[in-house]
Each structure stands twice: as C-alpha cells, then as structure tokens.
Amino acid sequence: MMATPVGLDAPCLRGKLRKCSSNIVTKFATSKVTGRGFSRGTQLPAGLLQESDKHNKWYGIPVLLQKLYDSSHPNSDLLQAHSFLKILSSRLSFEAMTCVTEDRKTAQESTFPNMYTFDLFGGVDLLVEILMRPTLSMQKKTPKMNEDLVKDCLSVLYNCGICIEGVTKNLAARDDFVLFLFTLMTNKKTFLQTATLIEDILGVKKEMIPLEGIPNLSGLVQSFDQQQLANFCRILSVTISEPDAGNDDKHTLLAKNAHQKKTASPSRAEINQVTLLSIPGFIERLCKLATRKVSEATGLNFLQELEDWYTWLDNALVLDALMQMATEETEQSSTESSDESSLATSPLRHRLPQSMKIVHEIMYKVEVLYVLCVLLMGRQRNQVHKMLAEFRLIPGLNNLFDKLIWRKYTSSNHVVHGQNENCDCSPEISFKIQFLRLLQSFSDHHENKYLLLNSQELNELSAISMKANIPEVEALVNTDRSLVCDGKKGLLTRLLAVMKREPPDSSFRFWQARAVESFLRGATSYADQMFLLKRGLLEHILFCIIDSGCTSRDVLQSYFDLLGELMKFNIDAFKRFNKYVNTPEKFQAFLTQINSSLVDSNMLVRCIVLSLDRFESQTEDVKVVEVLSECSLLSYMARVENRLSFLFRLINIINVQTLTQENVSCLNTSLVILMLARRKAKLPFYLNALREKEYAEKYPGCMLNNFHNLLRFWQHHYLNKDKDSTCLENSSCIPFSYWKETVSVLLGLDRTSLCAIVRYIDEPFEDLDRDLLED
C-alpha cells in the first residue's frame, strides 16, 4: 500500500497543533522580553497560522499580517497592502473606541484581545517598517507613499499605544522613528494623526529629544498654517520644559543643588528653547495665535453647554478631528490668511455648537500661552520679552479679556485647583490659569510690566510721583507708549476688577494675586503701590484674610505675599490698614491668620519689620510719627518680645534637609530681623535671647546648632556664581554685601566674639554638622 502524504488537516496532527498554537504564543511573548527567537508571524508557515487561528480566536490577524508583509515589499503594489491594513484596522477599531471611552487603568490581554494579538505577532514593528520604507530607498528622489495608507498606519499605531501597555514606550525608544515622524507633519492630510502619535510618544520618552535633530525644523514650522502651529505647540511643550518643573517648590534645595552639579549646563530644554527662537517668525505667529479673535458665545446656558460637550471630549483630538472634517468639506486652500474664513464657510462648522467652536480655540490658546510662558522664564528671557512687546501680545490679550478670557459668568461647581496640582481642568479653567501664569512671568522683575497699563494709567503713575515729589521710575519713563494697552482700561486694571468678584476659595484668587504681586516685585515703587491702593486692593486683601472665611492655604499665602509688596515702606498703606482693621477683634483675627502658618505669611512679617525700621528713621515727618503712634500693626512689631517670638519660630520650622524654594524665605526673614538688630548694635541681645529660649525649653544648643547649619547652607547656596542675589537686595533695600557680611559674622569661629553664634552654644552641646554640605 502506497503511503499517503500527511497534510495539515490530518487527524494525527490536529492535537499536536493545539499544543503547538499555545507554544507559539509563549514563544512570541518570550521574544518580546528577551529579543531572541520569533519576533513576528511572518516567520511561520501560513498553514500553521491558519490552523492555530481556529483554536485561539485570533480572527485572522496573524494571517492578515503575513499578507500585509508580503504585499508591502519595496516596489510592490501598496494598494493591495492598504486593503489588508484596512481590514486589520476595522478589527482593531472597536477595541480602540472602548479604550478611549472607558475609565481603565491598565491594559490587559483579555480586555483587548485583537490589539494584543496584533502586537504579539509583530504588527507594530511591521507598520513602523512600512512608514519608514521610503527613507531606505536608494533613489535620489524619495518615493511618496499613499496619504491614506500613512494615515491608517499612524492611527493603528496610536490605538495600539493607548490599549497595550509598553507599545508607546517601545516606539519612544526608537530615536530614528521619532525624528522621522516629524517629517510626516509636512502633509496636512496626515498632520493630525502624526501630531497625535508624537504627542503620546514624547509623553513617555525618557530622554528629551533634540529639536535641532528634526530634519529642516525651520522649514517645517514655517510651512504650518495657524491651526497646525497651535497643535505643534502641544508637542513643543514637552521639549522645552524642564522635567518636574511643576513641583519645583517641593524639591529640597540640597537635592536641587546636587542635581545641578551633576547635570550639564545648558540643559537640553534650554538648548531646545534657543533652537525655537532661531526660527524666523515663530514668536510673531504665536502672538497672533494667542490674540486672534473668535466668535462670541451668546445665551445664559453657555457654560453648561460647554461643560456638557467637554464630558465626552477625551482631549483636543476628538475636537480636532471634527474641525478637520469641517475643513475638508470646503475644498478651499488652507493659507494662513484664510484659516478662519474657510472654517467659517464650512457646512459642518455651522452644525457644530457655538461652544464647541470656542472651546476649540481656547484649547489652542492654552498650548500657545504655555509655550510663551516657558520661554519667558528661560535664559533667553530678555530676547523673548522684546519680541512679545514688539508683536503687541499684551494689548492683544487685553482686547480679548472681556470677550473670551474672562466672560461674565460664574461656575456653580467651581473646584479649587492648587498651583502644583495635576488635574484634568476644563478648557476654561486651564485657559484662565495659563493666562494668569503668563502675566506673572511677564511682569516679574521686568521693566516691560508697564505695558499692562494704558496711556491714561501711565499718566496717572506720573502724576502720583509728581505729587509725592519723587522721581519717576526709569522703566516708566522708557516705556514705549505705542506698545501699551488700548481702550478704557489696561490689563492690570481689568484683572483687579475680576479678582474682587471671585468666590473666597476660588483657585483663581491664587493666580490672580500672584500676577498682581509680580507687578509690584523688584525695587519698591511708591507710585505703583499707590496706583493699586487707590483701586481698593488693600481693603480687598484684608477682607479676604479676615472676613471672607477663606480657608485655602494657597490663596492665603498669595494674599500675604501680595499684601507685603503692597505695604512695604508705604506709610499710606499702613494708615489704610489701621482704618480697615479698626477693632481689637479684627486685629486678633489678622494675627491668628499670620500665626497659623509662618511659611505662608513670613514675607508679610518681613515687610512689616523692614517698614518699621525705615519709619523709625523718619521721625521728622509728621505723618509718619502719627501713623507710628496709631497703627496697631506697627506698634505690635515694635515690641521686641514679638520680634523675638517670630524669630524663634522661623528658625524652628526649617532645617537644611527640609529647605525648599517655598520655605527658604523663612531663613531670609530671620536674617532680616538679625541684620536690622546688628545695625542697631543689638545682635548680641538677640543671640543671647535664642540661647535663653533653648535653656527654658530644656533643649540647649538645639536652635542655635540648627541656625548655624542653615547659615552655612545659605553661604553655599547664595554665594554660588550662578545665583542672582539682586532679588534679596531689591526686596529688602539692604545691600547684598551686608547680607554676606552679617552671615560671616554670625558664623565666626571666635568664641570671644559677641556676634558669633558659636559663643552662645556651650561646648558640651555643640553639634555643628561639618559634613552636611560636603558632596
């Protein structure tokens, strides 16, 4: 009898195949981890894959991948390859939609079986190969791929990334692929899918990409229309921000100093910022995007309508897709000048809710303002400032303030969002906070802050200086009147008006106070203070602190800091304070708030101490003498026991290991108290009081050892050549040389010196940590 060839359907092999199919999955899964063995389904016979498919419910995905591979070789007919990809995409799309719409923390094989199978059998790697195949061509002119094929490849890769853990990280590890993706952004039809995938990849990439490595970056950016440029800002935000910048205040200064020693300077983010600024017209176009007008919403239910839409918008991508559909219906050219007009004539755009059109623009503006804000805080700050002024960013934002940025409505369910809190804010909240952060960065220690006013308000500042018989601030004199705000009110005045209307615990109060405070920071300007005092700012702050019932520590801290800048060295401000805080009960309520957290209120304490010291040297002025005798706040601080009480607590609430950017001000405030004492030859008295306090509390040496270590850190930190000491000097009006000299005197090693801390620590209790700062 002649032997019969045994085929794949022979009964004797079917049992073995069941076992074999499970081994296939195991081998592929192992290969993912080890990098050895099978890496894709194309390495197996088609018959074996087909038979195994029946038992594993792979829905033909491995076989389709093999067909896709066979039909996508160089010089092959990619139309056939695209047809296979479309079938694959349809089998994966439902799982992708489920992934987007469901609240799911981790991707599991059982949740998305088709996606898992696609990735397991090398589908992700195959799509990357297909996309990058033109770059491997030996031809002088790189062959172009079908746009729809590229879009489908990108969409499937994105969907795999959001459904299967590790896919996006693996893509991010391929630097060649990441940089290649940017070249696909030149095509408007594939731009949105490309931007979406890049955004996800950069979000998980360990190392920041070098922008200068992107092929023809300048030409790429200049080719974008305004909508594309706004989307590109979402990507740029990851490439120019220092890692963990949002939690900067929470990192200890010891850790930050050690990190700065180990890291190269300038950082990758700083280099990327320089690269961006070198692109012709980049900042100008961002200013146009930030200030362009959009259709206004009408009707009382606008906010509710906006929030209803946002409940199903996972991010800007759904909205962008709808807007892209609207644009494609018009078949119009997408030149920059016609961006908005083409959208306006689109039939679909007319069918979209008005709120959706506005939230679309708001989302873009959030990203643009963020990029501008980061650049304003970078090393190229002066260059950026000059361009923002030239391109009239501030007047443009002022014109949008009432119509878009701060429309007249109040959210009924307003949630407090702390300054470092990572939360999914609505577009409206994100937009307002980003706008306020930009104002803060723009005004902080920079002469361009006067661009926040209009011409009439600048004249008012001049009149205040003239009436007080003091010279005008040089920055005010040098302000280019053609670049200031238009209209009846400047941006700062508009901000003050909405600030007064905010609910007591609104998180906007924090950012509003920070923005106004930044206008006052730097060298104290009497005219600037009076401008704000005349608009009732001091009374508003005191109401918030004493009478409003505000409990937010963030908001209270921002108001304490603002109050300190507003009152510093200003006798009229202290007179107004005494008029508002006109009962013992109110004054006690104010003190209670200050004492509840000195970390939050110490900048105000510093202001009162400094102001008292100056007023005491102006006793020939009748007004000053009158306020000194009547003001409860100045009288309270004039008592040495109260100053000592603040000093004890300021030193006790910090130590070198817990110093952060947020609480280091406590150390500087304690130093201010001692510097002023030293000026009056009272330093030995204060140091002895610290010693007596230690013994009274039965902890001899504890406070003084801690303070000694803190001052050693201060030297190490502030005498660093990269540190800008002008902030300390400007805020206190005490020369930095006197700061350094006082610290040196306090740290003196001579036990016979009345001004050396070591004299007041008995030798058995001396515990100075000599190695604390060594690294």
C-alpha positions in Angstrom: 0.0 0.0 0.0 1.3 3.3 -1.1 1.9 5.8 1.7 -0.3 8.9 1.7 1.2 12.3 2.3 0.2 13.7 5.7 -1.3 17.2 5.3 -2.0 19.9 8.0 -5.6 18.6 8.2 -4.6 15.1 9.1 -6.3 14.0 12.4 -3.0 12.9 13.9 -1.6 16.4 13.8 -4.6 18.3 15.0 -4.0 17.5 18.6 -0.3 18.4 18.3 -1.3 21.8 16.7 -3.5 22.7 19.6 -0.4 22.3 21.8 1.7 24.0 19.2 -0.5 27.1 19.0 -0.2 27.7 22.7 3.6 27.3 22.3 3.5 29.9 19.6 2.0 32.5 21.9 4.5 31.6 24.6 7.5 31.9 22.2 6.3 35.3 20.8 5.7 36.6 24.3 9.2 35.4 25.4 10.7 37.0 22.4 9.2 40.4 23.4 11.1 40.2 26.6 14.4 38.6 25.6 14.7 39.9 22.0 15.6 36.4 20.8 13.6 33.9 18.8 10.4 34.6 16.8 9.5 38.3 16.5 6.6 38.3 14.0 4.1 36.0 12.5 5.7 36.2 9.0 8.4 33.9 10.2 5.9 31.0 10.5 4.2 29.0 7.7 0.8 30.4 6.6 -0.9 27.0 7.0 0.3 26.7 10.6 -1.1 30.2 11.4 -4.4 29.4 9.8 -4.9 26.2 11.7 -3.8 27.8 15.0 -6.1 30.7 14.4 -9.2 28.4 14.7 -8.3 27.3 18.2 -7.1 30.7 19.5 -9.7 33.1 18.1 -7.1 35.3 16.5 -9.8 36.4 13.9 -7.3 36.0 11.1 -5.0 38.8 12.4 -1.7 36.8 12.1 -2.6 35.7 8.5 -3.5 39.3 7.5 -0.2 40.5 8.9 1.6 38.0 6.8 -0.3 39.2 3.7 0.4 42.8 4.6 4.1 41.9 4.9 4.2 40.1 1.6 2.5 43.0 -0.2 4.5 45.8 1.3 8.0 45.0 0.0 9.8 47.7 -1.9 8.5 48.2 -5.4 5.3 46.2 -4.5 1.8 47.4 -5.1 1.0 49.2 -1.9 -2.7 49.5 -2.9 -3.1 45.8 -2.1 -1.1 46.3 1.2 -3.5 49.1 2.1 -6.5 46.9 1.6 -5.1 44.4 4.1 -4.4 47.2 6.5 -8.0 48.4 6.3 -9.3 45.0 7.2 -6.9 44.9 10.2 -7.9 48.4 11.2 -11.6 47.5 11.2 -10.9 44.6 13.5 -9.0 46.8 15.9 -11.0 50.0 15.9 -13.8 48.8 18.2 -11.3 48.0 20.9 -9.7 51.4 20.5 -13.0 53.2 20.9 -13.7 51.1 24.0 -10.3 52.1 25.4 -10.9 55.8 24.9 -14.5 55.9 26.3 -14.0 53.6 29.3 -12.2 54.5 32.5 -9.4 51.9 32.5 -6.2 52.0 34.4 -4.1 49.2 32.9 -4.4 47.4 29.6 -4.9 43.7 29.7 -4.8 40.9 27.1 -8.3 39.9 27.9 -9.6 43.4 27.5 -8.2 44.0 24.0 -7.5 40.5 22.5 -7.3 41.7 18.9 -4.9 44.5 19.8 -2.8 42.1 21.9 -2.7 39.6 19.0 -1.7 42.3 16.5 1.2 43.4 18.7 2.2 39.9 19.7 2.7 38.9 16.0 4.8 41.9 15.1 2.1 44.2 13.7 3.5 47.3 15.4 7.1 46.7 14.1 5.7 46.0 10.6 3.8 49.3 10.4 6.9 51.2 11.5 8.9 49.5 8.7 6.2 50.3 6.2 6.2 54.0 7.2 10.0 54.3 7.1 10.5 52.3 3.9 10.8 55.4 1.7 13.8 56.5 3.8 15.6 53.3 2.8 15.2 54.0 -0.9 18.4 54.3 -3.0 16.6 56.6 -5.4 17.7 60.3 -5.4 14.1 61.4 -5.0 12.4 59.8 -2.1 9.2 58.0 -3.3 6.0 59.2 -1.8 3.5 56.9 0.0 -0.2 57.0 -0.3 -1.6 59.5 2.2 -4.4 57.3 3.3 -2.1 54.4 3.9 0.1 56.6 6.1 -2.9 57.9 8.0 -4.1 54.4 8.7 -0.7 53.2 9.8 -0.4 56.1 12.2 -3.9 55.6 13.6 -3.4 51.9 14.2 -0.1 52.6 16.0 -1.8 55.2 18.1 -4.6 52.9 19.0 -2.2 50.1 19.9 -0.3 52.6 22.2 -3.4 53.6 24.2 -4.7 50.0 24.5 -1.5 47.9 25.1 0.9 48.8 27.8 4.5 49.2 26.6 3.8 49.8 22.9 4.3 53.6 23.1 7.4 53.2 25.3 8.9 50.9 22.7 8.2 53.3 19.9 9.7 56.1 22.0 13.0 54.1 22.4 13.5 54.3 18.6 15.0 57.7 18.1 15.2 57.3 14.3 11.4 56.7 14.2 10.6 59.6 16.5 12.6 62.1 14.4 11.2 60.5 11.2 7.6 61.2 12.3 8.2 64.9 12.3 8.8 64.7 8.5 5.3 63.4 8.1 3.9 66.6 9.5 4.6 68.4 6.3 1.5 66.8 4.8 -1.7 68.5 6.0 -3.7 65.3 5.4 -1.5 63.2 7.7 -0.7 66.1 10.2 -3.3 65.4 12.8 -2.6 61.6 13.1 1.2 62.3 13.2 0.9 65.0 15.8 -1.3 62.8 18.0 1.2 59.9 17.9 4.2 62.2 18.5 2.5 63.7 21.5 1.9 60.3 23.1 5.4 59.1 22.3 7.1 62.2 23.8 4.9 61.9 26.9 6.6 58.6 27.8 10.1 59.1 26.3 12.8 59.1 29.0 15.2 61.5 27.2 14.1 64.8 25.8 14.5 64.9 22.0 16.9 67.5 20.5 14.9 69.8 18.3 17.9 70.6 16.2 17.9 66.9 15.2 14.5 67.3 13.4 15.2 67.5 9.6 14.6 71.1 8.4 12.8 72.1 11.5 12.7 75.8 10.5 11.1 75.0 7.1 8.7 72.6 8.8 7.4 75.1 11.2 7.2 77.8 8.6 5.1 75.5 6.4 2.4 75.1 9.1 -0.8 77.0 9.0 -2.1 78.6 12.2 -4.1 75.5 13.2 -1.2 73.2 12.7 1.1 75.5 14.6 -1.2 75.5 17.6 -1.3 71.7 17.6 2.5 71.7 17.3 2.7 73.8 20.5 1.3 70.8 22.4 4.3 68.8 21.2 6.8 71.6 21.8 5.6 72.0 25.5 7.3 68.6 26.2 10.5 69.6 24.6 11.2 72.9 26.2 10.0 72.4 29.8 12.5 71.2 32.5 11.5 67.8 34.0 9.3 68.1 37.1 9.1 71.9 36.8 5.6 71.8 38.1 6.8 70.6 41.5 9.8 72.9 41.8 8.7 74.3 45.2 8.6 70.8 46.7 12.1 69.7 45.9 14.6 70.3 48.6 17.3 72.8 47.8 20.0 70.3 48.8 18.7 67.9 46.2 18.4 70.6 43.6 21.9 71.9 44.2 23.3 68.4 43.9 21.4 67.7 40.7 22.7 71.0 39.2 26.2 69.9 39.9 25.7 66.6 38.0 23.8 67.9 35.0 25.2 69.7 32.1 24.5 73.4 31.5 22.8 74.5 29.5 20.1 71.7 29.8 18.5 70.0 26.8 15.3 72.1 27.4 17.3 75.3 27.3 19.1 74.3 24.1 15.7 73.5 22.5 14.4 76.9 23.6 17.3 78.6 21.7 16.5 76.4 18.7 12.9 77.5 18.6 13.8 81.2 19.0 16.1 81.0 16.0 13.1 80.1 13.7 12.2 83.2 11.7 8.7 84.5 12.6 8.0 81.8 15.2 7.2 84.2 18.2 5.3 86.6 16.0 3.0 83.8 14.8 2.4 82.6 18.4 1.5 86.1 19.4 -1.1 86.2 16.5 -2.5 82.9 17.6 -2.7 83.9 21.2 -4.6 87.2 20.4 -6.7 86.3 17.4 -10.5 86.8 18.0 -13.1 84.1 17.8 -16.9 84.1 17.5 -18.5 85.1 20.8 -21.0 82.8 22.5 -24.4 84.1 23.5 -27.1 82.9 25.8 -27.3 82.2 29.5 -26.7 78.5 29.2 -23.3 78.8 27.5 -21.2 77.4 30.4 -23.5 74.4 30.9 -23.4 73.7 27.1 -19.6 74.0 27.2 -19.3 71.5 30.1 -21.7 69.1 28.5 -19.5 68.9 25.4 -16.4 68.5 27.5 -17.7 65.4 29.3 -17.1 63.3 26.2 -14.1 65.1 24.9 -11.2 62.9 26.0 -8.8 65.6 24.8 -8.4 68.0 21.9 -8.1 65.2 19.4 -11.9 64.5 19.0 -12.5 68.2 18.5 -9.6 68.5 16.0 -11.0 65.6 14.1 -14.4 67.3 13.8 -12.8 70.5 12.8 -10.7 68.7 10.2 -13.9 67.2 8.7 -15.3 70.7 8.6 -12.3 72.0 6.7 -12.2 69.1 4.2 -15.8 69.8 3.2 -14.8 73.1 1.8 -12.0 72.1 -0.6 -10.5 75.5 -0.1 -6.8 76.4 0.2 -5.6 76.5 3.8 -3.4 79.6 3.6 -2.8 81.3 6.9 -4.9 84.3 5.9 -7.9 82.2 5.2 -7.8 79.7 8.1 -10.8 81.1 9.9 -12.7 82.1 6.8 -12.5 78.6 5.4 -13.8 77.1 8.7 -16.5 79.7 8.9 -18.0 78.7 5.5 -17.9 75.0 6.2 -21.3 73.3 6.4 -20.2 71.1 9.3 -18.8 74.0 11.2 -22.3 75.7 11.1 -23.7 72.5 12.6 -21.3 72.4 15.5 -22.4 74.1 18.7 -21.1 77.6 19.2 -19.5 76.5 22.5 -17.5 73.8 20.6 -16.0 76.4 18.2 -14.9 78.5 21.2 -13.5 75.6 23.2 -11.5 74.6 20.1 -9.9 78.0 20.0 -9.4 78.0 23.8 -7.6 74.7 23.7 -5.2 76.1 21.2 -4.6 79.2 23.1 -3.8 77.2 26.3 -0.9 75.5 24.5 0.3 78.7 22.8 0.3 80.6 26.1 2.1 77.7 27.8 5.0 77.8 25.3 5.3 81.6 25.6 5.3 81.3 29.4 8.1 78.7 29.4 10.2 80.8 27.0 9.6 83.9 29.2 11.1 82.0 32.2 14.1 80.7 30.3 17.6 82.1 29.9 16.6 84.0 26.7 14.0 85.9 28.7 15.1 89.4 27.6 15.0 88.4 23.9 11.5 86.9 24.3 10.3 90.0 26.2 11.5 92.3 23.4 9.6 90.2 20.8 6.4 89.9 22.8 6.4 93.7 23.3 7.1 94.3 19.6 4.3 92.0 18.4 1.8 93.5 20.9 0.9 90.4 22.8 -0.3 92.3 25.9 -2.6 94.8 24.1 -4.0 91.8 22.1 -4.8 89.8 25.3 -6.3 93.0 26.8 -8.7 93.2 23.8 -9.8 89.6 24.4 -10.2 89.9 28.1 -13.9 90.6 28.5 -15.0 88.7 25.3 -13.1 85.5 25.7 -10.7 85.2 28.7 -13.0 86.3 31.5 -16.6 86.4 30.3 -19.1 87.4 32.9 -20.3 84.2 34.4 -19.6 82.2 37.5 -19.3 78.4 37.6 -21.6 76.9 40.2 -19.4 73.9 40.8 -16.0 75.7 40.8 -13.3 73.4 42.2 -10.2 74.6 43.8 -7.1 73.6 41.9 -3.8 74.2 43.8 -0.9 75.6 42.0 1.0 72.3 41.8 -2.0 70.1 41.5 -2.2 67.8 38.4 -5.8 67.7 37.5 -8.0 67.4 34.4 -9.2 71.0 34.4 -11.9 72.1 31.9 -10.6 74.1 29.0 -12.0 77.3 30.5 -10.1 76.8 33.8 -6.9 75.8 32.1 -7.1 78.8 29.8 -7.6 81.3 32.7 -4.8 79.8 34.8 -2.4 79.8 31.9 -3.3 83.4 31.1 -2.6 84.4 34.7 0.7 82.5 34.7 1.8 84.3 31.6 1.0 87.7 33.2 3.0 86.7 36.3 6.0 85.7 34.2 5.7 88.8 32.0 5.7 91.3 34.9 8.1 89.6 37.3 11.2 91.8 37.8 11.0 93.3 34.3 10.5 96.9 33.1 8.0 95.7 30.4 5.5 95.3 33.2 4.2 98.8 32.4 2.8 97.5 29.1 -0.1 96.1 31.2 -1.4 99.7 31.6 -2.9 102.1 29.0 -1.7 105.6 28.3 -4.1 107.2 30.8 -2.9 104.9 33.5 0.7 105.6 32.8 -0.1 109.3 33.1 -1.7 108.6 36.5 1.6 107.0 37.7 3.5 110.0 36.6 1.1 112.3 38.4 1.4 110.2 41.6 5.2 110.6 41.5 4.9 114.3 40.9 2.5 114.9 43.8 4.8 112.9 46.1 7.8 114.9 44.9 9.7 111.8 43.9 11.3 111.0 40.5 9.5 108.7 38.1 10.8 105.2 37.8 13.2 104.9 34.9 11.3 101.9 33.4 8.1 104.0 33.3 9.9 106.9 31.5 11.3 104.4 29.0 8.1 102.6 28.2 7.1 102.8 24.5 3.6 104.3 24.5 2.8 102.7 21.2 3.0 99.2 22.7 0.8 99.7 25.8 -2.8 98.6 26.1 -5.6 100.2 24.2 -9.1 101.1 25.5 -10.5 102.5 28.7 -8.7 100.0 31.0 -5.4 98.3 30.9 -4.9 94.6 31.5 -3.9 95.1 35.1 -6.9 97.1 36.0 -9.2 94.6 34.3 -7.6 91.8 36.4 -8.2 93.7 39.6 -11.9 94.1 38.8 -12.4 90.3 38.3 -10.2 89.5 41.3 -12.7 91.2 43.6 -15.6 89.2 42.2 -14.1 85.8 42.7 -15.5 83.4 45.4 -13.4 83.3 48.6 -11.8 79.9 48.0 -11.6 80.1 44.2 -8.2 78.8 42.9 -8.2 81.8 40.5 -7.6 84.0 43.5 -4.2 82.4 44.0 -3.1 83.0 40.4 -4.6 86.5 40.3 -2.8 87.5 43.4 0.5 86.1 42.0 0.0 88.0 38.8 -0.6 91.3 40.6 2.2 90.7 43.1 4.7 90.2 40.2 3.8 93.7 39.0 5.0 95.0 42.4 8.1 92.8 42.8 11.6 94.1 42.4 12.7 97.6 43.6 9.8 99.1 45.6 7.8 101.7 43.6 5.7 104.1 45.7 3.7 105.1 42.6 2.9 101.5 41.6 1.7 100.8 45.2 -0.5 104.0 45.3 -2.0 103.1 41.9 -3.3 99.8 43.3 -4.2 101.3 46.7 -6.4 103.9 45.0 -8.3 101.0 43.5 -9.1 99.4 46.8 -6.7 96.5 46.6 -5.6 96.6 50.2 -9.1 96.6 51.6 -10.0 93.6 49.3 -7.0 91.6 50.5 -7.8 92.3 54.2 -11.4 91.3 53.6 -10.2 88.0 52.1 -7.8 87.3 55.0 -10.0 88.4 57.9 -13.7 88.4 56.9 -14.3 86.2 53.9 -13.9 82.8 55.6 -11.2 81.8 53.1 -9.5 78.6 54.3 -7.3 77.8 51.3 -3.7 77.9 52.4 -2.5 78.6 48.8 -4.9 81.6 48.4 -4.0 83.0 51.8 -0.2 82.7 51.1 -0.6 84.5 47.8 -2.6 87.3 49.6 0.0 87.6 52.4 2.8 87.9 49.8 0.8 90.5 47.8 0.0 92.5 50.9 3.6 92.6 51.9 4.6 94.0 48.5 1.7 96.5 48.6 2.5 97.9 52.1 6.3 97.7 52.1 7.8 101.2 53.1 4.4 102.8 52.3 3.1 104.9 55.2 -0.2 105.5 53.4 -0.8 101.7 53.2 -0.2 101.3 56.9 -2.7 104.1 57.5 -5.3 102.4 55.3 -4.6 99.1 57.2 -5.3 100.8 60.5 -8.6 102.2 59.1 -9.8 98.8 58.0 -8.5 96.8 61.0 -10.2 99.1 63.4 -11.2 96.8 66.3 -9.2 94.5 68.6 -11.2 91.6 67.3 -10.3 92.3 63.7 -6.6 92.8 64.6 -6.6 89.5 66.6 -8.2 87.7 63.7 -5.5 89.1 61.4 -2.7 87.9 63.8 -4.3 84.5 64.1 -4.1 84.1 60.3 -0.5 85.2 60.2 0.5 82.9 63.1 -1.4 79.9 61.7 1.4 79.3 59.2 4.6 81.3 59.1 5.8 79.6 56.0 2.8 81.2 54.3 3.0 84.6 56.0 6.7 85.2 56.6 7.1 87.5 53.6 4.5 89.9 55.2 6.3 89.7 58.5 9.5 90.7 56.7 7.7 93.6 55.1 6.4 94.9 58.5 9.8 94.6 60.1 11.6 96.4 57.3 8.9 99.1 57.1 9.0 99.7 60.8 12.8 100.1 60.7 12.6 102.7 57.9 9.7 104.6 59.6 11.6 104.9 62.8 14.4 106.8 61.0 11.8 109.3 59.6 10.6 110.8 62.8 10.9 114.3 61.3 7.9 113.5 59.1 4.6 114.4 61.0 2.5 111.8 59.0 5.0 109.0 59.8 5.0 109.9 63.5 1.2 109.9 63.6 0.9 106.5 61.9 3.6 105.0 64.1 1.7 106.0 67.2 -1.7 104.9 65.9 -1.1 101.8 63.8 -1.8 98.6 65.7 0.4 96.5 63.4 3.5 98.7 63.7 3.0 99.0 67.5 2.8 95.2 67.7 6.0 94.7 65.8 7.8 97.4 67.6 7.7 95.3 70.8 11.0 93.3 70.9 9.3 90.3 72.5 7.1 89.9 69.4 10.0 90.2 67.0 11.9 87.6 69.1 8.8 85.3 69.0 8.7 85.4 65.2 12.5 84.8 65.1 12.2 81.7 67.3 9.5 80.1 65.2 11.1 81.0 61.9 14.3 79.2 62.8 12.5 76.2 64.3 10.2 75.4 61.4 13.1 74.7 58.9 16.3 72.8 58.8 18.8 72.2 56.0 17.3 68.9 55.0 13.8 70.3 54.6 14.7 73.6 52.9 12.8 74.2 49.6 12.2 77.1 47.3 8.9 77.6 49.1 10.2 77.8 52.7 13.7 79.2 52.3 12.1 82.6 52.7 11.8 81.8 56.4 15.6 81.7 56.6 15.9 85.0 54.8 13.2 86.7 57.0 15.1 85.5 60.2 18.3 87.0 58.7 16.5 90.3 58.0 15.5 90.5 61.7 19.1 89.9 62.8 20.6 92.3 60.2 18.4 95.1 61.4 19.4 94.2 65.0 23.0 94.3 64.0 22.6 97.8 62.5 21.5 99.0 66.0 24.2 97.0 67.8 21.5 94.7 69.2 22.7 91.4 67.7 24.3 90.0 70.9 21.0 90.7 72.7 19.1 88.6 70.1 21.6 85.7 70.1 21.5 85.6 73.9 17.7 85.5 73.8 17.9 82.5 71.5 20.2 80.8 74.0 17.9 81.6 76.9 14.9 80.2 74.9 16.8 76.9 74.4 17.5 76.5 78.1 14.0 77.5 79.1 12.6 74.7 76.8 15.3 72.3 78.1 16.9 71.8 74.6 20.3 73.6 74.9 22.1 74.1 71.6 19.2 72.7 69.5 18.1 76.0 67.9 21.5 77.6 67.6 23.1 74.5 66.1 20.3 74.4 63.6 20.6 78.1 62.7 24.4 77.7 62.3 23.9 74.9 59.8 21.2 76.9 58.0 23.6 79.8 57.6 26.3 77.6 56.3 23.9 76.3 53.7 22.9 80.0 52.9 26.5 80.7 52.1 26.8 77.6 49.9 23.5 78.4 48.1 23.5 82.2 47.6 27.2 82.7 47.1 27.1 80.4 44.1 28.3 82.2 41.0 25.1 81.3 39.1 22.8 82.7 41.9 21.1 86.0 41.3 21.3 87.9 44.6 19.5 91.1 43.3 16.1 89.7 44.4 17.3 89.7 48.0 18.8 93.2 47.7 15.8 94.7 45.9 13.1 93.2 48.1 14.9 94.4 51.4 16.7 97.5 50.2 19.7 96.1 52.1 22.9 95.8 50.0 23.8 92.2 49.4 27.3 92.9 50.7 25.6 93.5 54.1 23.8 90.2 53.9 27.1 88.3 53.2 28.9 90.2 55.9 26.3 89.5 58.6 26.2 85.8 57.8 30.1 85.7 58.0 30.0 87.4 61.4 27.4 85.0 62.7 29.4 82.0 61.5 32.6 83.4 63.0 34.7 80.7 64.9 36.0 83.1 67.6 34.2 82.2 70.8 35.1 85.7 72.2 33.1 87.5 69.5 29.7 88.7 70.8 28.2 88.4 67.4 29.3 84.8 66.7 26.7 82.0 67.2 29.3 79.6 68.5 29.8 81.9 71.6 26.2 81.1 72.7 26.5 77.3 72.4 28.0 75.6 75.4 30.7 73.3 74.2 29.1 70.0 75.5 26.0 70.9 73.3 27.9 72.0 70.2 26.8 69.8 67.3 27.7 71.6 64.2 27.3 69.2 61.2 30.5 69.9 59.4 29.9 67.3 56.7 26.3 68.3 55.9 27.1 70.2 52.7 30.0 68.1 51.5 29.4 66.1 48.4 
